[in-house]
Amino acid sequence: MAADPVACNFKMSSALLIRLRPSGPWRSGPGEGARDRVDSLYRSDRLYSAVCHSLDCLGQLEEWLDASAGSAQPAAVLSSLFPFQGDTLFAPPPETVWPPAPSSLRSPSPVFLTRVRWRAAKFVPLSVIDALLTGAPVHADQWIADADSGCLLRRDRPQSSPFRHAVRSHAAVDRISGASFESQKLACVEFEPGAGLWGVVVFAGREAAARWRAPLESAFRLLGDSGFGGHRSSGWGQAPDPEIIAGDWPALLLPRLARVSASNGHLSPLHWLLSLYSPGAADDVDWTEGKYSLLVRGGRVESRAGSGALKKPVRMVSEGSVLSASRILGRAVNVAPEDFPHPVYRAGFALALQLPVIQVLETPAPPAEEEASEKSEILAEALASAEAEAARLETEAQPEAQQQAEPEPVAEPPEAAAAAEVPSGERGAEQPGGAIVGESEAPAEIESIARESESGADKAEEGEHEV
């Protein structure tokens, strides 16, 4: 079944690219709420809640809920917030193309094809994803997976990790007595200078963009001052002056893919998620195809009607998943506790990009004879290089050998001097190793010494040893 324009998830619609540059640590707790752990992403359901609180302060919450959670076609969909560094935007790669296939990799040396830990990279530059989705080769020697952040970084451009996880301690202090209580530890994310988080807002059409662009920009600016995530009362989560760029979706993020899709129009039924997704009643998803991951989302309610109550847990499809569907929109799930005075929505709208049919141009392998000849040439070059190095070392060693071979002034042998100190009549025999033990000679009796030497040599040949 061919996908209609809605099923293609707002193809060629207006969009906003938002960059947030944190001024301090951020905390986005994991789904189970552990204090010693932190999520590397600021996920789309949490971002939707933050925007709702901000629009409530601006007096537009009810209208926003009607246009999003209360509508079969939401006016705008929010992605999750992903890391960026400088001009490089990172995102979870589509699970169907990651790790990259060997046919899509290029390298001047086969060593790099196995040295790069592709699976360790959880966030990949959009330029690499754009190349993989359009069948362009990826140069393996240019990339390295960062262990701290899980980002795929350029090997030829030394740079630090965009962010890292840290644990900070804090304690409450009584303002009157000055007494402090037991300190507690809380995990957070710390960003390097020039790094931060980015997200995208995609509108359902031109009319929706004209109505909600200004309110959403105001909401993000308010959130940048008040803070995202947890521990906002301590100044965490702030990102003043967010950078907002308007453009067309998906050319705003993946220009090469947009050109290829517009030129040939060969789209597959696969959709790449940039947000959390909860299936809607009208969605048509083939769960036997694609490749996706699931996670459970929970948390606590924060509302004027009451805060701290546990929300109902929801199982959702995570970012980076690839689903096969003819229509995919998602829904907002009411996760309010029992007998709560108003609904509490968890956004599961799908911000998904319909993928093209990927055709990778494989480089033909050389014939076996050519490959053998190339290996022979390489071995010959290595052997010639080794012989040249050995000749150079031999040439350098010749002057030292000549210097050691020059005759020295004749002097009394040390053996003779040692023999003069040993009493006459005591003589050693030559050991099997060639050493002379206990040899003594009388300098005055030369003829006797000669006869004794001949006699000692004869005995040494027979294996006898005198002491």
MARLOLUM-472830 format. One line per field, with one value per residue (C-alpha): chain; x, y, z; residue number from 1; residue in one letter. Coordinates in steps of 0.02 Angstrom, whole numbers, plus 50000, padded with zeros to 5 digits. Layout:
BEGIN
c: A_...
xx: X_...
yy: Y_...
zz: Z_...
k: NUM_...
r: A_...
END
This chain:
BEGIN
c: A_A_A_A_A_A_A_A_A_A_A_A_A_A_A_A_A_A_A_A_A_A_A_A_A_A_A_A_A_A_A_A_A_A_A_A_A_A_A_A_A_A_A_A_A_A_A_A_A_A_A_A_A_A_A_A_A_A_A_A_A_A_A_A_A_A_A_A_A_A_A_A_A_A_A_A_A_A_A_A_A_A_A_A_A_A_A_A_A_A_A_A_A_A_A_A_A_A_A_A_A_A_A_A_A_A_A_A_A_A_A_A_A_A_A_A_A_A_A_A_A_A_A_A_A_A_A_A_A_A_A_A_A_A_A_A_A_A_A_A_A_A_A_A_A_A_A_A_A_A_A_A_A_A_A_A_A_A_A_A_A_A_A_A_A_A_A_A_A_A_A_A_A_A_A_A_A_A_A_A_A_A_A_A_A_A_A_A_A_A_A_A_A_A_A_A_A_A_A_A_A_A_A_A_A_A_A_A_A_A_A_A_A_A_A_A_A_A_A_A_A_A_A_A_A_A_A_A_A_A_A_A_A_A_A_A_A_A_A_A_A_A_A_A_A_A_A_A_A_A_A_A_A_A_A_A_A_A_A_A_A_A_A_A_A_A_A_A_A_A_A_A_A_A_A_A_A_A_A_A_A_A_A_A_A_A_A_A_A_A_A_A_A_A_A_A_A_A_A_A_A_A_A_A_A_A_A_A_A_A_A_A_A_A_A_A_A_A_A_A_A_A_A_A_A_A_A_A_A_A_A_A_A_A_A_A_A_A_A_A_A_A_A_A_A_A_A_A_A_A_A_A_A_A_A_A_A_A_A_A_A_A_A_A_A_A_A_A_A_A_A_A_A_A_A_A_A_A_A_A_A_A_A_A_A_A_A_A_A_A_A_A_A_A_A_A_A_A_A_A_A_A_A_A_A_A_A_A_A_A_A_A_A_A_A_A_A_A_A_A_A_A_A_A_A_A_A_A_A_A_A_A_A_A_A_A_A_A_A_A_A_A_A_A_A_A_A_A_A_A_A_A_A_A_A_A_A_A_A_A_A_A_A_A_A_A_A
xx: 50000_50075_50099_50001_50075_50019_50095_50259_50253_50240_50354_50406_50326_50390_50506_50609_50785_50821_50993_51012_51180_51174_51252_51267_51229_51069_50974_50857_50821_50799_50629_50643_50691_50861_50959_51130_51090_51050_50983_51094_50939_50805_50665_50516_50384_50475_50502_50315_50276_50400_50323_50150_50207_50284_50128_50025_50126_50092_49905_49891_49889_49708_49719_49884_49813_49666_49784_49902_49842_49658_49678_49693_49821_49934_49975_50160_50270_50426_50581_50691_50842_51006_51187_51283_51460_51505_51418_51399_51228_51221_51071_51034_51065_50931_50948_50932_51092_51195_51327_51368_51386_51563_51506_51470_51642_51800_51974_52154_52201_52097_52153_52027_51883_51900_51976_51825_51699_51542_51424_51494_51432_51257_51253_51313_51337_51193_51317_51363_51179_51142_51280_51220_51039_51089_51212_51368_51526_51587_51776_51814_51986_51908_51801_51821_51691_51704_51691_51629_51482_51451_51468_51557_51695_51816_51985_52078_52004_52058_51912_51846_51687_51530_51466_51501_51406_51451_51391_51372_51339_51220_51148_51005_51057_50943_50939_50907_51024_51148_51146_51163_51089_51156_51225_51151_51225_51138_51192_51192_51258_51395_51427_51588_51601_51526_51417_51235_51071_50967_50791_50668_50484_50389_50222_50075_50061_50084_49931_49990_50162_50086_49981_50106_50280_50283_50206_50327_50477_50420_50397_50575_50647_50552_50614_50792_50781_50681_50766_50736_50730_50763_50846_50794_50786_50976_51002_51015_50944_50962_51005_50983_50954_50913_50958_50805_50816_50666_50669_50587_50576_50680_50803_50836_50929_50970_50991_51065_50925_50795_50870_50879_50700_50636_50728_50686_50543_50589_50530_50523_50390_50523_50515_50659_50602_50675_50553_50470_50320_50159_50051_49887_49723_49736_49918_49960_50126_50197_50282_50363_50471_50593_50706_50656_50687_50562_50575_50460_50424_50364_50388_50290_50155_50198_50040_49949_49819_49950_50129_50226_50101_50166_50111_50052_50197_50191_50292_50355_50464_50631_50724_50827_50703_50647_50465_50381_50214_50098_50034_50119_50061_50060_49956_49959_49924_49834_49946_49858_49844_49676_49553_49667_49568_49630_49716_49905_49970_50127_50166_50196_50179_50295_50420_50479_50569_50519_50676_50719_50766_50952_51062_51244_51369_51488_51666_51709_51840_52003_52035_52135_52287_52292_52272_52415_52527_52489_52535_52697_52742_52709_52817_52957_52953_52958_53106_53202_53172_53234_53392_53428_53408_53527_53657_53644_53670_53819_53898_53878_53955_54115_54208_54182_54250_54404_54435_54428_54547_54690_54846_54878_55046_55124_55104_55125_54978_54869_54884_55071_55050_54924_55036_55180_55080_55039_55169_55275_55217_55031_54952_54774_54713_54610_54423_54306_54248_54426_54471_54633_54613_54752_54892_55062_55231_55406_55472_55653_55639_55582_55630_55544_55388_55384_55400_55262_55149_55171_55140_54984_54915_54936_54847_54706_54677_54661_54531_54643_54641_54780_54750
yy: 50000_50167_50296_50457_50629_50615_50442_50513_50615_50794_50781_50952_51039_51187_51149_51233_51181_51230_51230_51246_51291_51243_51362_51226_51043_50959_50817_50708_50560_50384_50304_50216_50378_50323_50470_50399_50381_50504_50494_50559_50614_50738_50633_50696_50653_50754_50896_50899_50914_51056_51149_51124_51203_51348_51377_51370_51517_51606_51572_51456_51283_51236_51284_51192_51033_51039_51059_50919_50790_50814_50807_50658_50759_50856_51032_51009_50865_50879_50772_50722_50830_50759_50819_50933_51003_51153_51132_50943_50876_50700_50583_50398_50314_50207_50033_49954_50036_50036_49969_50009_49864_49827_49869_50049_50078_50140_50144_50159_50019_49867_49896_50037_49926_49823_49953_50069_50010_50056_49980_50091_50246_50287_50459_50481_50643_50682_50695_50510_50460_50562_50469_50298_50332_50391_50250_50359_50279_50314_50331_50223_50300_50469_50416_50355_50313_50420_50313_50451_50518_50379_50502_50462_50594_50640_50558_50692_50835_50820_50868_50832_50738_50843_50795_50679_50605_50669_50651_50805_50814_50937_50965_51070_51213_51292_51478_51522_51407_51377_51191_51072_50901_50743_50770_50679_50633_50667_50618_50749_50787_50917_50993_51056_51235_51245_51091_51071_50993_51013_50968_50996_51045_50991_51072_50985_51118_51301_51353_51261_51340_51514_51484_51396_51452_51610_51530_51383_51497_51596_51436_51379_51548_51542_51366_51421_51545_51439_51275_51100_50940_50914_51019_51181_51270_51254_51329_51165_51145_51325_51372_51558_51628_51469_51475_51443_51416_51392_51282_51140_50963_50857_50965_51063_50911_50797_50899_50758_50639_50772_50797_50611_50582_50728_50671_50485_50467_50287_50279_50122_50084_50106_50256_50315_50383_50542_50538_50415_50330_50257_50173_50257_50175_50232_50181_50037_49962_49794_49738_49589_49705_49843_49850_49936_49946_49967_50054_50090_50270_50321_50470_50582_50711_50896_51000_51136_51007_50900_50843_50687_50553_50414_50414_50257_50169_50160_50052_50153_50133_50222_50344_50271_50131_50091_50040_49974_50064_50136_50262_50315_50461_50405_50470_50554_50431_50485_50426_50519_50424_50360_50495_50635_50795_50816_50714_50698_50665_50574_50620_50474_50568_50498_50617_50496_50513_50397_50314_50292_50129_50119_50062_50042_50044_49904_49914_49753_49646_49624_49454_49327_49343_49532_49517_49390_49501_49650_49549_49493_49672_49724_49583_49626_49807_49757_49639_49772_49897_49773_49735_49921_49948_49802_49871_50042_49969_49866_50022_50117_49974_49961_50114_50048_49877_49955_50061_49906_49811_49939_49871_49935_49960_49797_49776_49637_49520_49519_49330_49344_49470_49360_49209_49299_49317_49131_49019_48913_48737_48778_48769_48753_48663_48733_48711_48650_48831_48885_48975_48951_48920_48942_48959_49009_49027_49070_49212_49164_48984_49005_48832_48747_48849_48798_48614_48628_48716_48578_48446_48540_48556_48369_48328_48450_48364_48198_48272_48279_48434_48482_48589
zz: 50000_49949_50084_50067_50110_50292_50308_50246_50406_50348_50197_50131_50281_50379_50524_50659_50706_50887_50967_51155_51232_51416_51541_51673_51708_51651_51731_51632_51745_51679_51666_51835_51924_51993_52065_52025_51840_51702_51526_51386_51290_51333_51261_51163_51293_51425_51302_51263_51449_51468_51320_51396_51560_51466_51360_51519_51583_51418_51430_51279_51357_51322_51139_51122_51199_51079_50930_50985_51111_51069_50880_50764_50664_50784_50728_50773_50825_50933_50918_51062_51103_51038_51064_50949_50947_50842_50675_50693_50739_50812_50810_50843_50675_50592_50663_50491_50427_50587_50608_50427_50307_50244_50068_50121_50199_50116_50190_50126_50245_50295_50475_50499_50443_50602_50718_50727_50857_50761_50888_51026_50934_50996_50914_50735_50636_50520_50376_50400_50413_50256_50163_50220_50171_49998_49962_49973_50046_50222_50249_50399_50430_50472_50620_50798_50931_51088_51245_51361_51260_51134_50990_50826_50811_50673_50694_50595_50699_50881_50992_51165_51208_51178_51350_51494_51640_51813_51992_52102_52288_52369_52542_52608_52723_52853_52818_53001_53096_52956_52991_52845_52827_52751_52577_52429_52262_52098_51923_51786_51611_51588_51417_51342_51276_51102_51132_51179_51127_50970_50920_50780_50773_50617_50577_50494_50360_50319_50419_50574_50555_50543_50700_50814_50762_50867_51024_51017_50994_51146_51244_51207_51255_51419_51452_51414_51558_51681_51641_51572_51673_51856_51991_51907_52075_52084_51911_51816_51642_51586_51406_51376_51201_51102_50918_50809_50620_50506_50351_50256_50319_50293_50194_50354_50424_50278_50118_50013_50059_50019_49845_49810_49869_49764_49608_49600_49724_49768_49949_50054_50185_50321_50439_50548_50717_50794_50939_51056_50979_51046_50911_50871_50825_50643_50620_50506_50566_50513_50673_50586_50481_50523_50673_50834_51021_51163_51331_51477_51525_51697_51811_51928_51902_51915_51914_52008_52056_52140_52118_52160_52113_52002_51820_51737_51649_51460_51341_51193_51038_51059_50948_50808_50779_50602_50577_50421_50403_50274_50400_50562_50671_50853_50995_51165_51307_51464_51607_51749_51914_51968_52021_51964_51927_51747_51610_51607_51432_51378_51199_51083_50918_50785_50711_50578_50414_50272_50207_50023_49941_49978_49834_49884_49741_49785_49725_49628_49711_49611_49531_49629_49513_49532_49720_49728_49621_49732_49886_49802_49761_49939_50007_49884_49936_50120_50089_49992_50130_50261_50160_50139_50325_50364_50243_50325_50499_50437_50361_50524_50622_50514_50586_50763_50713_50631_50784_50895_50776_50787_50879_51053_51141_51200_51384_51508_51494_51648_51654_51676_51815_51901_51879_51961_52119_52130_52213_52101_52072_52076_51905_51839_51686_51544_51574_51438_51413_51370_51534_51627_51814_51940_51811_51882_51801_51862_51753_51782_51724_51544_51483_51629_51598_51416_51461_51593_51468_51341_51474_51539_51363_51331_51492_51455_51289_51380_51498_51653_51762_51883_52035
k: 1_2_3_4_5_6_7_8_9_10_11_12_13_14_15_16_17_18_19_20_21_22_23_24_25_26_27_28_29_30_31_32_33_34_35_36_37_38_39_40_41_42_43_44_45_46_47_48_49_50_51_52_53_54_55_56_57_58_59_60_61_62_63_64_65_66_67_68_69_70_71_72_73_74_75_76_77_78_79_80_81_82_83_84_85_86_87_88_89_90_91_92_93_94_95_96_97_98_99_100_101_102_103_104_105_106_107_108_109_110_111_112_113_114_115_116_117_118_119_120_121_122_123_124_125_126_127_128_129_130_131_132_133_134_135_136_137_138_139_140_141_142_143_144_145_146_147_148_149_150_151_152_153_154_155_156_157_158_159_160_161_162_163_164_165_166_167_168_169_170_171_172_173_174_175_176_177_178_179_180_181_182_183_184_185_186_187_188_189_190_191_192_193_194_195_196_197_198_199_200_201_202_203_204_205_206_207_208_209_210_211_212_213_214_215_216_217_218_219_220_221_222_223_224_225_226_227_228_229_230_231_232_233_234_235_236_237_238_239_240_241_242_243_244_245_246_247_248_249_250_251_252_253_254_255_256_257_258_259_260_261_262_263_264_265_266_267_268_269_270_271_272_273_274_275_276_277_278_279_280_281_282_283_284_285_286_287_288_289_290_291_292_293_294_295_296_297_298_299_300_301_302_303_304_305_306_307_308_309_310_311_312_313_314_315_316_317_318_319_320_321_322_323_324_325_326_327_328_329_330_331_332_333_334_335_336_337_338_339_340_341_342_343_344_345_346_347_348_349_350_351_352_353_354_355_356_357_358_359_360_361_362_363_364_365_366_367_368_369_370_371_372_373_374_375_376_377_378_379_380_381_382_383_384_385_386_387_388_389_390_391_392_393_394_395_396_397_398_399_400_401_402_403_404_405_406_407_408_409_410_411_412_413_414_415_416_417_418_419_420_421_422_423_424_425_426_427_428_429_430_431_432_433_434_435_436_437_438_439_440_441_442_443_444_445_446_447_448_449_450_451_452_453_454_455_456_457_458_459_460_461_462_463_464_465_466_467
r: M_A_A_D_P_V_A_C_N_F_K_M_S_S_A_L_L_I_R_L_R_P_S_G_P_W_R_S_G_P_G_E_G_A_R_D_R_V_D_S_L_Y_R_S_D_R_L_Y_S_A_V_C_H_S_L_D_C_L_G_Q_L_E_E_W_L_D_A_S_A_G_S_A_Q_P_A_A_V_L_S_S_L_F_P_F_Q_G_D_T_L_F_A_P_P_P_E_T_V_W_P_P_A_P_S_S_L_R_S_P_S_P_V_F_L_T_R_V_R_W_R_A_A_K_F_V_P_L_S_V_I_D_A_L_L_T_G_A_P_V_H_A_D_Q_W_I_A_D_A_D_S_G_C_L_L_R_R_D_R_P_Q_S_S_P_F_R_H_A_V_R_S_H_A_A_V_D_R_I_S_G_A_S_F_E_S_Q_K_L_A_C_V_E_F_E_P_G_A_G_L_W_G_V_V_V_F_A_G_R_E_A_A_A_R_W_R_A_P_L_E_S_A_F_R_L_L_G_D_S_G_F_G_G_H_R_S_S_G_W_G_Q_A_P_D_P_E_I_I_A_G_D_W_P_A_L_L_L_P_R_L_A_R_V_S_A_S_N_G_H_L_S_P_L_H_W_L_L_S_L_Y_S_P_G_A_A_D_D_V_D_W_T_E_G_K_Y_S_L_L_V_R_G_G_R_V_E_S_R_A_G_S_G_A_L_K_K_P_V_R_M_V_S_E_G_S_V_L_S_A_S_R_I_L_G_R_A_V_N_V_A_P_E_D_F_P_H_P_V_Y_R_A_G_F_A_L_A_L_Q_L_P_V_I_Q_V_L_E_T_P_A_P_P_A_E_E_E_A_S_E_K_S_E_I_L_A_E_A_L_A_S_A_E_A_E_A_A_R_L_E_T_E_A_Q_P_E_A_Q_Q_Q_A_E_P_E_P_V_A_E_P_P_E_A_A_A_A_A_E_V_P_S_G_E_R_G_A_E_Q_P_G_G_A_I_V_G_E_S_E_A_P_A_E_I_E_S_I_A_R_E_S_E_S_G_A_D_K_A_E_E_G_E_H_E_V
END
